[in-house]
Amino acid sequence: MRVFDLNKIRTEITEINKVTEKVDFWSTNDAQEKLKQLSMLQYRLSKFTYIETSLAEIEALVELLSQEDDLDLERELIQSVSKLKTEIEEFKILILLDGEYDSSDAIVSIHAGAGGLDSQDWAEILYRMYFRWSENKSYLVKIIDELSDQEGGIKNVTFSISGENVYGYLKGEQGVHRLVRISPFDSAKRRHTSFASVEVMPILPDTADIEIRPEDLRLDTFRSSGAGGQYVNMTDSAVRITHIPSGIVVSCQTERSQHMNRATAMQVLRSKLYEQQRRERNDELKNIKGDKMTIAWGSQIRSYTMQPFQLIKDHRSGCEIGNVQSVLDGNLDELIFSYLRTEKGSNY
């Protein structure tokens, strides 16, 4: 059973506040991380306090209505109950976000699968979907690297999303996404199936224990092909870093200097190494438990069908949504929340 420990949260807030009042607080390596943790705890406490206050107000309205009939009070009660129900559902999801980096910002990478223009177009649609979702929540999106195709779509794109609990919400988006539709690139108007893979990684604090040895890195520079101004596109400011032991390759070309691109690329590399280590640990646990899954391009986590019928189905939670366009316009919360409940085995 998942428990919301109110006293523990209040104690942690008090302890962090004491730390922030120290004279040398801003000179410590984890100052920003402490402030972010404080903000997260205060947000959870404020949500609980709001629910507690709203419940008391509803009880008062019920008491008044038991003594006399009043249409205005009845309408107010109905509105208050409806709003409280929404707040409680959101609060239940908030409690589920208890992973080590669930409150962190995230780095998302989308890669088009085999299939040419259809898959590249699908990758671009997914990027737009996550961008719209972020906009709806007032999150900040920043492109780190993008490889587009002159004929259409994108081959791959990497971007960061900054905001409250971004990684916690989006971690379940990692995997293969499958699209079935009438291809806009097929003159015969035949149905095509396209695939794109999504990677989601937390942006790690500087204090995270991820060892990267300088001798394990190969650094290449090249001329940026993206936006950034005339100076950026005329110099070798773009950076590609290869982590030789793991084979992971990351690049950044959207910053204005080679130094900034290198710093951003290193941030992405740290996140990818963390995610690789997390997956390896999970695979070890699955092998111990005898739970074997084929990790292949065809093992999609979610299918988006646009023809001959409209349906999105998440193959892990079983959640189904008939309004495909609404989801592609960024209304992802129902899919995200159903996955989180399934992952935790919650009965909410």
C-alpha positions as CSV (number, residue, x, y, z in Angstrom):
1,M,0.0,0.0,0.0
2,R,1.3,3.5,-0.9
3,V,1.4,5.8,2.1
4,F,1.5,9.6,2.1
5,D,3.5,10.5,5.2
6,L,2.5,14.1,6.0
7,N,4.7,14.3,9.2
8,K,7.7,13.1,7.2
9,I,7.2,15.7,4.5
10,R,6.9,18.5,7.1
11,T,10.0,17.3,8.8
12,E,12.0,17.2,5.6
13,I,10.8,20.8,4.7
14,T,12.0,22.0,8.1
15,E,15.4,20.3,7.7
16,I,16.0,21.6,4.2
17,N,14.9,25.2,5.2
18,K,17.6,25.0,8.0
19,V,20.2,24.0,5.5
20,T,19.3,26.8,3.1
21,E,19.7,29.4,5.9
22,K,23.4,28.5,6.3
23,V,25.9,31.1,5.2
24,D,27.8,28.7,2.9
25,F,24.6,27.2,1.3
26,W,25.1,28.6,-2.2
27,S,28.7,27.4,-2.3
28,T,27.7,23.7,-1.9
29,N,27.5,21.4,-4.9
30,D,23.9,20.4,-4.2
31,A,22.3,23.8,-3.5
32,Q,20.1,23.8,-6.7
33,E,19.1,20.2,-6.0
34,K,18.1,21.0,-2.4
35,L,16.0,23.9,-3.6
36,K,14.3,21.7,-6.2
37,Q,13.6,19.0,-3.5
38,L,12.2,21.7,-1.3
39,S,9.9,23.0,-4.0
40,M,8.6,19.4,-4.7
41,L,7.9,18.8,-1.0
42,Q,6.1,22.1,-0.6
43,Y,4.0,21.4,-3.7
44,R,2.9,18.1,-2.4
45,L,2.1,19.6,1.0
46,S,0.1,22.4,-0.6
47,K,-1.9,19.9,-2.7
48,F,-2.8,17.9,0.5
49,T,-3.7,21.1,2.4
50,Y,-5.9,22.3,-0.5
51,I,-7.8,18.9,-0.5
52,E,-8.1,18.9,3.3
53,T,-9.6,22.5,3.2
54,S,-11.9,21.7,0.3
55,L,-13.2,18.7,2.1
56,A,-14.0,20.7,5.2
57,E,-15.8,23.3,3.1
58,I,-17.9,20.6,1.4
59,E,-18.9,19.2,4.8
60,A,-20.0,22.6,5.9
61,L,-22.1,23.0,2.7
62,V,-23.7,19.6,3.3
63,E,-24.5,20.6,6.8
64,L,-26.2,23.8,5.6
65,L,-28.2,22.0,3.0
66,S,-29.5,19.5,5.6
67,Q,-31.1,22.4,7.4
68,E,-32.6,24.3,4.4
69,D,-33.1,24.0,0.6
70,D,-31.0,26.4,-1.4
71,L,-30.5,26.0,-5.2
72,D,-27.4,28.3,-5.2
73,L,-25.8,26.2,-2.4
74,E,-26.6,23.0,-4.2
75,R,-24.9,24.3,-7.4
76,E,-21.9,25.3,-5.3
77,L,-21.7,21.9,-3.7
78,I,-21.9,20.1,-7.0
79,Q,-19.1,22.3,-8.5
80,S,-16.9,21.9,-5.3
81,V,-17.3,18.1,-5.3
82,S,-16.4,17.8,-9.0
83,K,-13.3,20.0,-8.5
84,L,-12.3,18.1,-5.4
85,K,-12.6,14.8,-7.3
86,T,-10.2,16.0,-10.0
87,E,-7.7,17.3,-7.4
88,I,-7.8,13.9,-5.5
89,E,-7.2,12.0,-8.8
90,E,-4.2,14.2,-9.6
91,F,-2.9,13.8,-6.0
92,K,-3.1,10.0,-6.2
93,I,-0.9,10.2,-9.3
94,L,1.5,12.5,-7.5
95,I,2.0,10.0,-4.7
96,L,2.9,7.4,-7.4
97,L,5.9,9.5,-8.5
98,D,8.3,8.3,-5.8
99,G,11.2,7.2,-7.9
100,E,14.7,8.5,-7.4
101,Y,14.5,11.0,-10.2
102,D,10.8,11.2,-10.8
103,S,10.8,14.9,-9.9
104,S,13.6,15.7,-12.4
105,D,13.5,17.3,-15.8
106,A,13.9,14.9,-18.8
107,I,15.8,14.4,-22.0
108,V,13.7,12.8,-24.8
109,S,15.1,11.2,-28.0
110,I,12.9,10.1,-30.9
111,H,14.3,7.9,-33.7
112,A,12.4,7.1,-36.9
113,G,12.3,3.4,-37.7
114,A,12.7,1.6,-41.0
115,G,10.2,2.8,-43.5
116,G,11.5,6.0,-45.0
117,L,9.2,9.0,-45.2
118,D,6.4,7.4,-43.3
119,S,8.5,6.6,-40.3
120,Q,10.2,10.0,-40.4
121,D,6.9,11.8,-40.6
122,W,5.7,9.6,-37.6
123,A,8.8,10.7,-35.6
124,E,7.9,14.3,-36.3
125,I,4.3,13.8,-35.3
126,L,5.5,12.2,-32.0
127,Y,7.8,15.2,-31.3
128,R,4.9,17.6,-31.9
129,M,2.7,15.5,-29.5
130,Y,5.2,15.8,-26.7
131,F,5.8,19.5,-27.5
132,R,2.0,20.2,-27.3
133,W,1.8,18.1,-24.0
134,S,4.6,20.2,-22.6
135,E,2.9,23.5,-23.7
136,N,-0.3,22.4,-22.0
137,K,1.6,22.1,-18.7
138,S,3.7,25.2,-19.2
139,Y,6.9,23.2,-19.4
140,L,9.9,24.4,-21.2
141,V,11.1,22.5,-24.3
142,K,14.6,23.0,-25.8
143,I,16.0,21.1,-28.8
144,I,19.4,19.7,-28.3
145,D,20.0,17.9,-31.6
146,E,17.9,17.3,-34.7
147,L,18.5,15.5,-38.0
148,S,15.7,16.3,-40.4
149,D,15.2,15.1,-44.0
150,Q,14.8,17.4,-46.9
151,E,11.9,15.2,-48.3
152,G,10.0,15.3,-45.0
153,G,10.0,14.4,-41.4
154,I,12.9,13.9,-39.0
155,K,15.3,11.0,-38.7
156,N,16.0,11.7,-35.0
157,V,15.6,14.5,-32.5
158,T,16.7,15.0,-29.0
159,F,15.2,17.6,-26.7
160,S,14.9,18.5,-23.0
161,I,11.7,19.2,-21.1
162,S,11.9,21.2,-17.9
163,G,9.1,21.3,-15.3
164,E,7.6,19.7,-12.2
165,N,7.9,15.8,-12.3
166,V,8.6,15.6,-16.0
167,Y,10.7,12.4,-15.9
168,G,8.2,10.8,-13.6
169,Y,5.4,11.5,-16.0
170,L,7.2,10.6,-19.2
171,K,9.4,7.6,-18.2
172,G,6.6,5.3,-19.4
173,E,6.8,6.7,-22.9
174,Q,10.1,4.9,-23.5
175,G,9.7,2.2,-26.1
176,V,8.5,1.6,-29.6
177,H,5.4,3.5,-30.9
178,R,3.5,2.0,-33.8
179,L,1.3,4.0,-36.3
180,V,-1.2,2.5,-38.7
181,R,-2.7,4.8,-41.3
182,I,-3.3,5.5,-45.0
183,S,0.1,6.8,-46.1
184,P,0.1,10.4,-47.3
185,F,3.2,9.5,-49.3
186,D,1.6,6.5,-51.2
187,S,-0.1,7.5,-54.4
188,A,-2.1,4.3,-54.3
189,K,-3.5,5.3,-50.8
190,R,-2.5,2.1,-49.2
191,R,-2.4,1.4,-45.5
192,H,1.1,1.6,-44.0
193,T,2.6,0.7,-40.6
194,S,5.3,2.9,-39.2
195,F,7.5,2.7,-36.1
196,A,9.5,5.2,-34.1
197,S,11.4,4.6,-30.8
198,V,11.3,7.0,-27.9
199,E,14.0,7.3,-25.2
200,V,13.3,9.1,-21.9
201,M,16.1,9.9,-19.5
202,P,16.2,12.1,-16.3
203,I,18.5,15.1,-16.3
204,L,20.7,14.2,-13.4
205,P,22.0,16.5,-10.7
206,D,25.7,17.1,-10.5
207,T,25.9,15.0,-7.4
208,A,24.6,11.8,-9.2
209,D,27.1,9.0,-9.1
210,I,27.8,8.5,-12.8
211,E,31.5,7.9,-13.5
212,I,32.8,9.1,-16.9
213,R,36.6,8.8,-17.5
214,P,38.1,11.3,-20.0
215,E,40.1,8.5,-21.6
216,D,36.8,6.7,-22.5
217,L,35.6,9.6,-24.6
218,R,36.2,10.6,-28.3
219,L,35.3,14.2,-29.2
220,D,34.5,15.2,-32.7
221,T,33.4,18.7,-33.9
222,F,31.5,19.6,-37.1
223,R,29.6,22.4,-38.6
224,S,26.1,23.0,-37.3
225,S,23.3,22.4,-39.8
226,G,20.5,23.8,-37.7
227,A,19.4,27.2,-36.4
228,G,21.6,29.4,-34.4
229,G,22.6,32.2,-36.6
230,Q,25.2,32.8,-39.3
231,Y,28.3,32.5,-36.9
232,V,27.2,29.2,-35.6
233,N,26.6,27.7,-39.0
234,M,30.0,28.9,-40.3
235,T,32.2,27.4,-37.6
236,D,32.8,23.9,-36.2
237,S,30.7,24.6,-33.1
238,A,28.7,21.3,-33.1
239,V,30.0,18.5,-30.9
240,R,29.7,14.7,-31.1
241,I,30.9,12.7,-28.1
242,T,31.4,8.9,-28.3
243,H,31.6,6.9,-25.1
244,I,33.9,4.1,-26.2
245,P,33.1,1.4,-23.6
246,S,29.3,1.6,-24.1
247,G,29.2,2.7,-27.7
248,I,26.8,5.5,-26.8
249,V,27.0,8.5,-29.2
250,V,25.5,11.9,-28.3
251,S,25.7,15.2,-30.1
252,C,24.6,18.8,-29.7
253,Q,24.5,21.6,-32.3
254,T,22.0,24.1,-31.1
255,E,24.1,26.1,-28.7
256,R,26.1,29.2,-29.8
257,S,29.5,27.9,-28.9
258,Q,31.5,24.6,-29.0
259,H,32.0,24.9,-25.2
260,M,28.2,25.1,-24.6
261,N,27.5,22.3,-27.0
262,R,30.0,20.1,-25.3
263,A,28.5,20.8,-21.9
264,T,25.0,19.9,-23.1
265,A,26.3,16.8,-24.9
266,M,27.9,15.6,-21.6
267,Q,24.7,16.2,-19.8
268,V,22.9,14.0,-22.3
269,L,25.7,11.3,-22.1
270,R,25.4,11.2,-18.3
271,S,21.6,10.7,-18.6
272,K,22.0,7.9,-21.2
273,L,24.6,6.1,-19.1
274,Y,22.2,6.3,-16.1
275,E,19.3,4.9,-18.2
276,Q,21.5,2.1,-19.6
277,Q,22.5,1.1,-16.1
278,R,18.9,1.2,-14.9
279,R,17.8,-1.0,-17.8
280,E,20.6,-3.5,-17.1
281,R,19.5,-3.7,-13.5
282,N,15.9,-4.3,-14.5
283,D,17.0,-7.0,-17.0
284,E,18.9,-8.8,-14.3
285,L,15.9,-8.7,-12.0
286,K,13.6,-10.1,-14.8
287,N,16.1,-12.9,-15.5
288,I,16.1,-13.8,-11.8
289,K,12.3,-13.8,-11.7
290,G,12.1,-15.7,-15.0
291,D,10.3,-12.8,-16.8
292,K,11.7,-12.8,-20.3
293,M,10.6,-10.3,-22.8
294,T,11.9,-9.8,-26.4
295,I,13.4,-6.4,-26.7
296,A,12.8,-5.9,-30.5
297,W,11.6,-3.2,-32.9
298,G,8.3,-4.9,-33.2
299,S,7.6,-5.1,-29.5
300,Q,5.7,-1.8,-29.4
301,I,4.4,-0.3,-26.1
302,R,1.6,1.5,-27.8
303,S,-0.3,1.4,-31.1
304,Y,-2.0,4.4,-32.8
305,T,-4.5,3.2,-35.4
306,M,-6.0,5.9,-37.7
307,Q,-7.4,3.6,-40.5
308,P,-9.7,1.6,-40.8
309,F,-10.8,2.8,-37.4
310,Q,-9.6,5.3,-34.7
311,L,-8.0,3.7,-31.7
312,I,-4.9,4.2,-29.4
313,K,-4.1,1.2,-27.3
314,D,-1.3,1.0,-24.6
315,H,-0.3,-2.6,-24.6
316,R,1.0,-2.5,-21.0
317,S,-1.9,-0.9,-19.1
318,G,-4.6,-1.9,-21.6
319,C,-5.8,1.8,-21.8
320,E,-7.7,2.5,-25.0
321,I,-8.7,5.9,-26.4
322,G,-10.8,6.5,-29.5
323,N,-9.9,10.1,-30.1
324,V,-6.5,9.7,-31.7
325,Q,-6.2,13.3,-32.9
326,S,-6.7,14.6,-29.3
327,V,-3.8,12.5,-28.1
328,L,-1.6,13.6,-30.9
329,D,-2.5,17.2,-30.0
330,G,-0.9,16.6,-26.6
331,N,-3.7,15.2,-24.4
332,L,-1.5,12.4,-23.0
333,D,-2.5,12.4,-19.4
334,E,-5.0,9.5,-19.5
335,L,-2.3,7.2,-21.1
336,I,0.4,8.4,-18.7
337,F,-1.7,8.0,-15.6
338,S,-3.0,4.5,-16.6
339,Y,0.6,3.4,-17.1
340,L,1.8,4.7,-13.7
341,R,-1.1,2.9,-12.0
342,T,-0.2,-0.3,-13.8
343,E,3.5,0.0,-13.1
344,K,2.9,0.4,-9.3
345,G,0.2,-2.3,-9.2
346,S,-2.1,0.4,-7.8
347,N,-5.8,-0.2,-7.2
348,Y,-6.6,3.5,-7.5
